[in-house]
């Protein structure tokens, strides 16, 4: 089993002068769920090389068992420094794709033609597509084979308006994930802020927040093992 992880290359948090990137927990927890089950995980990002980590995800309060394992995992850190360029990977070579969140994807992966093409190819080949927290934003421009938004009529979740409000970035982000999903015609659901919530609709898996990243990967693993 082979799964592609797609990480953001975007490091600027709007025009705040602060940094963003991907959220460590949303990368590490799913990575270990899959790798420990024998899945071969390949990492890619729009620019290739080392994707930026959101500094907030390295704060003491954001640490979990998975992030602590990552912090001790020199081999995975080395792998992360050498992600493949998104334009050089193909859905043909993988059984599924997983998008970790963090605020970075709101800027680059939503606009990336390579990412849009990739997700459309996975969907067309009837392969699972998973995204957690802010990463469901990557579906913003993705169409199904009928030319409709991929998520239209699909059950999904993603970072909520109230969670964005809680981290005080509502006015900074280019759009709100919850609003975008509704705008695209998705059947969006959520739980209370910061509670785990994973939704699977067919081959589409979404998680609400960092607490949902491990559960999203477990759902993906179930699909792969069918």
C-alpha positions in Angstrom: 0.0 0.0 0.0 1.3 3.4 -1.0 0.0 6.7 0.2 1.0 10.2 -0.9 1.0 13.0 1.7 0.8 16.5 0.3 2.1 19.3 2.5 2.0 23.1 2.0 5.0 25.2 0.9 3.4 28.4 2.2 5.1 30.1 5.2 3.6 33.6 5.5 0.5 34.1 7.7 -1.3 36.7 5.5 0.2 40.1 6.0 0.7 39.7 9.8 4.5 39.2 9.5 4.1 35.9 11.3 4.9 32.5 10.0 2.6 29.6 9.2 2.9 26.2 7.4 1.7 22.7 8.2 0.5 21.5 11.6 2.9 19.0 13.0 0.3 16.8 14.8 -1.8 16.6 11.6 1.2 15.3 9.7 2.8 13.1 12.4 -0.2 11.3 13.8 -1.5 10.2 10.4 2.0 9.3 9.2 2.6 6.9 12.1 -0.9 5.4 11.9 -0.2 4.4 8.3 3.5 3.7 8.5 3.1 1.5 11.5 0.5 -0.5 9.5 3.1 -1.1 6.8 2.0 1.6 4.4 4.7 3.2 2.3 4.3 7.0 2.6 5.7 9.4 0.1 5.9 13.2 0.9 5.3 16.0 -1.6 4.8 19.7 -1.6 4.3 22.4 -4.3 7.9 23.6 -4.2 9.5 20.3 -3.0 12.2 20.2 -0.4 11.5 21.2 3.2 7.9 22.4 3.9 7.5 25.0 6.6 6.1 24.0 10.0 3.6 26.3 11.7 5.5 27.5 14.8 2.3 27.4 16.8 2.1 23.7 16.3 5.5 23.3 18.1 4.2 25.1 21.2 4.2 23.0 24.4 0.3 23.0 24.5 0.2 21.5 21.0 2.3 18.4 21.7 0.9 14.9 21.6 2.4 11.4 21.7 2.8 11.6 17.9 4.6 15.0 17.8 6.9 13.8 20.6 7.7 10.7 18.5 8.3 12.9 15.5 10.7 15.1 17.5 12.8 12.1 18.2 12.6 10.6 14.7 15.6 11.8 12.8 14.8 9.6 9.8 11.3 11.1 9.3 12.7 14.6 9.8 15.2 13.9 7.0 12.5 12.5 4.8 10.5 15.7 5.4 13.4 17.9 4.4 13.3 16.2 1.0 9.7 16.2 -0.2 9.1 15.6 -3.9 7.8 18.4 -6.1 4.0 18.2 -6.5 4.3 18.5 -10.3 6.5 15.4 -10.4 4.1 12.9 -8.6 1.2 11.0 -10.2 -2.0 9.5 -8.8 -1.1 6.4 -10.8 1.7 5.5 -8.4 -0.4 5.6 -5.2 -3.4 4.0 -3.5 -4.6 7.2 -1.7 -3.7 10.8 -0.9 -3.7 12.5 2.5 -3.6 16.3 3.0 -2.5 17.5 6.5 -3.7 20.9 7.5 -2.2 24.0 9.1 -3.1 27.4 7.7 -0.5 27.2 4.9 -2.8 25.2 2.5 -5.4 28.0 2.5 -2.9 30.0 0.4 -1.0 27.7 -1.9 -2.7 24.3 -2.2 -6.1 25.8 -2.8 -4.7 27.6 -5.8 -2.3 24.9 -7.0 -3.2 23.6 -10.4 -1.0 20.6 -9.7 -2.9 19.8 -6.5 -6.3 20.2 -8.2 -5.2 17.9 -11.1 -3.9 15.4 -8.6 -7.0 15.2 -6.5 -9.2 15.0 -9.6 -7.0 12.1 -10.8 -7.3 10.2 -7.5 -11.1 10.7 -7.6 -11.4 9.6 -11.2 -9.3 6.4 -10.4 -11.7 5.7 -7.4 -8.9 6.1 -4.8 -9.4 7.5 -1.3 -8.7 11.2 -0.7 -8.3 12.5 2.9 -7.8 16.0 4.3 -7.8 17.2 7.9 -8.5 20.5 9.6 -7.7 23.4 7.2 -6.8 21.0 4.4 -10.3 20.4 3.1 -9.8 23.9 1.7 -7.7 22.1 -1.1 -11.1 21.0 -2.6 -12.1 24.6 -3.3 -11.4 24.3 -7.1 -11.5 20.5 -7.5 -14.3 19.2 -9.8 -15.8 15.8 -10.2 -16.2 14.2 -13.6 -19.5 16.1 -14.2 -17.7 19.4 -13.8 -19.4 20.0 -10.4 -17.4 20.8 -7.2 -16.0 17.5 -5.9 -17.5 18.0 -2.5 -21.0 19.1 -3.7 -23.6 16.9 -2.0 -20.9 15.1 0.0 -20.7 14.8 3.8 -17.6 16.7 4.9 -16.1 18.5 7.9 -13.2 20.9 8.4 -11.9 23.6 10.7 -14.9 25.5 12.0 -15.7 29.2 12.0 -15.7 29.2 15.8 -12.3 27.5 15.9 -10.8 30.0 13.5 -12.3 32.7 15.8 -10.7 31.1 18.8 -7.3 31.3 17.3 -8.1 34.9 16.2 -7.3 34.5 12.5 -10.8 35.0 11.1 -9.7 38.3 9.5 -6.3 37.0 8.4 -7.2 33.9 6.4 -8.2 34.2 2.7 -11.5 32.4 3.5 -13.1 30.2 6.2 -13.1 26.5 5.6 -16.6 25.9 7.0 -18.0 28.7 4.8 -16.1 27.4 1.7 -17.5 23.9 2.1 -21.1 25.2 2.4 -20.6 27.5 -0.5 -19.5 24.5 -2.6 -22.7 22.7 -1.8 -21.1 20.2 0.6 -23.1 18.7 3.5 -20.9 20.2 6.2 -21.1 19.0 9.8 -19.1 19.8 13.0 -18.8 19.0 16.7 -17.8 21.3 19.5 -14.6 23.2 19.1 -11.5 21.0 19.4 -13.4 17.7 19.6 -12.5 14.9 17.3 -14.8 14.6 14.4 -14.1 12.5 11.3 -16.5 12.2 8.3 -16.3 9.6 5.5 -18.5 9.8 2.4 -17.5 7.1 0.0 -13.8 7.6 -0.7 -13.7 11.1 0.7 -12.4 11.5 4.3 -12.3 14.7 6.2 -11.4 15.6 9.8 -12.4 18.8 11.7 -9.3 19.8 13.6 -5.9 18.5 14.9 -7.7 16.1 17.3 -9.3 14.5 14.3 -6.1 13.7 12.4 -5.4 10.3 13.8 -9.0 9.2 13.3 -9.0 10.4 9.7 -5.9 8.3 9.1 -7.5 5.3 10.7 -10.5 5.7 8.4 -8.2 5.8 5.5 -6.4 2.7 6.6 -9.7 0.8 6.9 -10.5 1.8 3.2 -7.0 0.7 2.1 -7.3 -2.7 3.9 -10.7 -3.5 2.4 
